[in-house]
């Protein structure tokens, strides 16, 4: 019997012996959307799953991790567990029995698609469930996740779904507007086979900007939210133009400017760096021919730089977290 068979047998045995209690599905996200740096994000229907089982053989919390990062993420020290411990501390309580946390990861790590947000939210939800759901989702869980992640435009659409605009902190609360996804809008995402850490991408940004660049982005970010809420998708190309972050991060993504040019020529409404990168987000009309052209343009642009990429065509779900 090989290693994989032994692993499957062990998991099957656990799933038969231990009762599954709940499942959380947490969507990927894309933030910034060009001009709206740190202030607009959207959900994508690519989900990490967390399944919680009773653990009749232990009083500890044990992790099983499959999919993205399964060889890299520690089962003893990870973001999910760290977030869980913060809930235990906040509620001044600990589990009175053991659990198995089975993680099925589909969101790539360090690619600007909200993998860390999904882990943090998953940990908060898991601990809250184990302690009797004492924290509210759209208030306490949302606020805790924003404080932990530091980027509200990532965690808020993962929790709430749709497009979240203007996330502003006021005291210990956060103000935002949710925009339902426009009809006929698809997201085409190119995921290159290299990591780009948020910290590295952040450090590339200037500490000060010109008034001219600030006005440039403010005007376009205002246009972006108006265009999305009024279904004026023809305005997205102009509305996603940016002077604050993408030019500074272009050096980390080979051929970015040419990729942007080719994707726009292929009929996309817009093309932007997803989050801090390295993934690229294109918003397109739900038209098979356009989607194919945009997908090919993204893949070919990376290929010219000898970079392999995976293309995903995704929806923007109206709902965020799914609980089963």
N, C-alpha and C positions, 0 to 999 in steps of 0.2 A: 504493500500500500504506500503510495507516494505522499509527500507532504501536503499537497492540496486536498487529497482525499481525506486524510486525517483531520485537516482543518474543517472540511465540510461536514464530516461525521460528528465532530465535536459541536459545531454550531447547530446541526439538526437535533442532536441530543438535547442541547440546552433549550431549543425552541419547543421541543416536545415536553420536557420536564417542567419548564418554567413558563408561566402564563404571561402572554403579552398584554400590557396594560394600556398603552397609548402609542400613537404614531404622530410625529410632527414633521410636516413637509415645509421647508423653508426655501423661498425662491432666491435665485441669483439677482443681482442688481447691477445697474450701470449708473454711475454718477457723473456730475458736471455737465454732460451733454453740450460740450463746447463752451459757450459763453457763460453758463450759469455755474461757475466754479464754486464748489462746496454749497450749492443752494438748490439744485434740482437733481432728482434721481428717479429712476423708474425700475419696476420689477420686471423680471424675465422668467418665462416658464421653464426654467432649468432648476431642478430641486435637489437639495440635500435632504435626506430622510434620517430621522432619529426614532428608533423603536425602543421602547422601554419595557423590559421584562422583569418579573420577579426573579430573584436569585435565591433559590431554596438551598443552595449549597454553600452560601457565604453570606456574611453580613457586610461585605464591602460593596463598593461600586466598581464594577468591572466593565471595560470597554472592548468592543469588537469593531474594527474599522475596515471597511472595504471601499474600493473605488479610488478616487483621487486622493493622493497623499497617504495611501495605506502603508507604504514602506517608510514614510517620513514622520508621520504624526505619532508621538509617544502615547501609549495607552495608560501611562502613569502620570503624565504631566502634559496636559493639552488645554486649549482655550475653552473647550466645553466645560472641563472640570474646574478650571479657574473661575468661570462665570457661575457655576453651581455653588462653589464655596462662598461667593459673595452673597448669594441669596440666603444660604444657611446662616451667614453672619448677620445679615440684615434682619432676618426673622428670628434670630437667636434660637435656632433649632437645628437638629441633625436627623437624618433618616434613622428609623428604628429597626430597619432590616436591610438586606442586600438587594442590589439591582444590577441588571445587565443593560448597558447602554449600547445598542447596536447602531452604528453610524454607516449609512450608505451615501458616500460623497460623489456628487456629479459636478459640482462647481470646481473648476480648476483653481489651484493655489497660486497666489501672487500674480494674477493676470488681470486685475481690475474688474472683477465680476462679483465682488462681495463675499468671498469665501470666509474672511475673518468675521464679517457681520453675521453670516449664517451660523458660525460656530458659537459666537457670543449669545446670539438670540436662542440658539438651541440649548445652550447650557442654562440660561435663565428660565426658559420654559420647562426644562426637565426638572430642575430643582424645585421650581414653584409647584409643579404637578406632584412631585414626591411629598412635599410638605402640605398638600391639601389645597392648592390653588388660592393662596391668600393674597397674591398680588394681581392687580388688574392689568390686562394686556395693553390697552391703549393709553394707559397712564403710567403706572409704575414700571412695567416691563419695558415700555418704550423709552422712558426717561433713563432707566438704568443702562439700557443698551447704548443709548447715545453717549452717555458719560463714559462707558467702557471703550467704545469704538472710537469716539472722538470725531466721527464724520456722520452727522445726522442724515445727509443725503444718501447714505448707503443703508443704514439700518431702518429708517422710516418706511421706504417702499417695500422692504422685505417683510415688515410687520403688517403694513396697511394695504399693500398692493397698489396698482396703478402708477400714476406719476405724482410725485410729491414735490411741491414747489415752496420755496421761501422758508425753509426750516430755520427758525430764529429762536434762540434761547432767551427766555425772560425769567429771571430768578431761577427756580428749579424746574420750570416748565418749558415746553417747546411749542411754538406756534407754527402752523403749516396750513397749506391748502392742498387737498387731494383733487387731482384732475383725472377723470376717467379717460382711458386710452381712446384716441380718435378711431372711428371705424375705418377699416381698410388699411391699417398701419401695421407693418411687420418690422421686426428687428433682425438684421443679418449681422452676426457676430463672427469676426475672424479671431481665432485664438492661436497665436504663434507658439512654437515649442520652446519658449524661453521665459524665465521669470523676470519680473520687474517689481522690486519691493516699493511699497508706498513711501517708506522713509527716504530711499534713494531718489525717487521722483520728486518728493517734497523739497529735498535739499537742493535740487537744481533750480528752484524758483527764486527770483530776486526778493530781497527783503523790502524794497520800495518800488513803486511803479509810478509812472507819469500820470498826471491828471488826464491827459489825452487818452491813454490806454484804459483808464478807469471808466471814462465816459463811453468809450467804444463798447466795453463789455456790459455796462449797465443798460445801455440802450438796447442791445441785442438780447440780453437776458429777459428784459421786460417784453420784448417782441416774442421771444421763445415761449413764455408762459401764455401769452395771449394767443399765439398761433395754435398751440396745443389745445387750449380750452375752447377755441372757436372753430377747430377743424380746418384752419388755414395752413394746410401742409405745404403749400407752395412757398410759404415764407421760411421754411425750416433751414434752407441752405444759408440764407443771410442771417437768420436768427441764431445759428450755432457758431458763427464766426467768433474768433477768440484772440485776445492779445495777452492774456494773463498767464497761461500755463502750457498750452500745447507746443508752441514754438520752442520753449525751453526744454521740453521733454522729448522733442523730436530726435535728438542725438541718441536716445536709448532705443529707438525703434527704426531700424534701417529702412530707408526708402519711404518714409512716412509721407513726405510731401507729394511724391509721385503717386503713391497709393491713394491719397485723398483726391488727386486730380483724376485718376482713372475711375474711381468709384463714382464721382460726380458725373463724369461723362457717360457712365453706364446707366444713368437714370435714377440714382438715389436722391431722396429728398435732402439727406444730410449724411456726413461722415465725421466722426469724432473719436478721440481716444476714449476708451471706456475706463472710467475712474482714473487711476494713476497709470494705467497700462499694465501689461503690454497688449491687451486685446483691443480690437477696433470695433466700434459700434456704428452701423449704418441703419438709418431709418428709411424704409422704402414702402412703396405702394404694394398692396397685396395682389401682385400680378406675377404669374409664374415666369414670364419672359424676363421681366425686370429683375426679379429675385435671382434668376440664373445668371444674368449678365453681371449683377453686382457681386454675387458670390465668386464668379470666375475672376473678376477684376481684383478682388481682395486676395484670393489664393495665388493668382499669377504675379501680383506685385510682390508678395513675400517670396515667392519662388525665385524671382529675379535676383533676390539677395541671398539665395540658397537657404531660405528659412521655410521649414515645413509649417503648415497651419491647418487647423481644423475649422471648418465653416459650419455654423449652426444657424438655422432659420427659426426664430422664436417669436412667440406672442408676448404682449404686455398684459399679464393677467390683472383683472380688476381686484381680485382678492389676493392678499399676501399669504400669511401663514395658513396652512391647512392642518386641522387637527382631526384625527380619526380615532 
